């Protein structure tokens, strides 16, 4: 009986260790995916803000030129 319990515990611990490694890998992969997408979105957001500032500056310059 003790031999069976030891074998069961050994196999169970091995299975839990494998499951933990897979879970860790999945979490790490998800983190990398989120990090890449966040960098992609931030890059486009910076470009959009710069474009909006340029448009507002050009609008101000054109309104000043029209007033003169």
C-alpha positions in Angstrom: 0.0 0.0 0.0 2.8 2.4 0.9 4.6 1.7 -2.3 1.4 2.5 -4.3 1.0 5.8 -2.4 4.6 6.8 -3.0 4.3 6.0 -6.7 1.0 8.0 -6.9 2.6 11.0 -5.2 5.6 10.8 -7.4 3.5 10.7 -10.6 1.1 13.4 -9.3 4.0 15.8 -8.4 5.5 15.2 -11.9 2.2 16.0 -13.5 1.8 19.2 -11.4 5.4 20.2 -12.2 4.6 19.9 -16.0 1.3 21.7 -15.6 3.1 24.5 -13.8 5.8 24.8 -16.5 3.1 25.0 -19.2 1.1 27.6 -17.3 4.3 29.7 -16.8 5.0 29.4 -20.5 1.5 30.5 -21.4 1.6 33.5 -19.0 5.0 34.5 -20.4 3.8 34.3 -24.0 0.7 36.3 -23.2 2.8 39.0 -21.5 5.0 39.2 -24.5 2.0 39.5 -26.8 0.5 42.3 -24.6 3.8 44.1 -24.5 4.2 44.1 -28.3 0.6 45.2 -28.9 1.0 48.0 -26.3 4.2 49.3 -28.0 2.4 49.1 -31.4 -0.6 51.2 -30.1 1.7 53.7 -28.3 3.7 54.2 -31.5 0.5 54.9 -33.5 -0.8 57.2 -30.8 2.3 59.3 -30.8 2.1 59.7 -34.5 -1.5 60.6 -34.3 -0.9 63.2 -31.6 2.0 64.7 -33.6 -0.3 64.8 -36.7 -3.0 66.6 -34.8 -0.6 69.1 -33.4 0.8 69.8 -36.9 -2.7 70.3 -38.2 -3.6 72.7 -35.4 -0.4 74.7 -35.9 -1.1 74.9 -39.7 -4.6 76.1 -39.0 -3.4 78.8 -36.7 -0.8 80.0 -39.2 -3.3 80.0 -42.0 -5.8 82.0 -39.9 -3.1 84.5 -39.1 -2.2 84.8 -42.8 -5.9 85.3 -43.7 -6.3 88.1 -41.1 -3.4 90.1 -42.6 
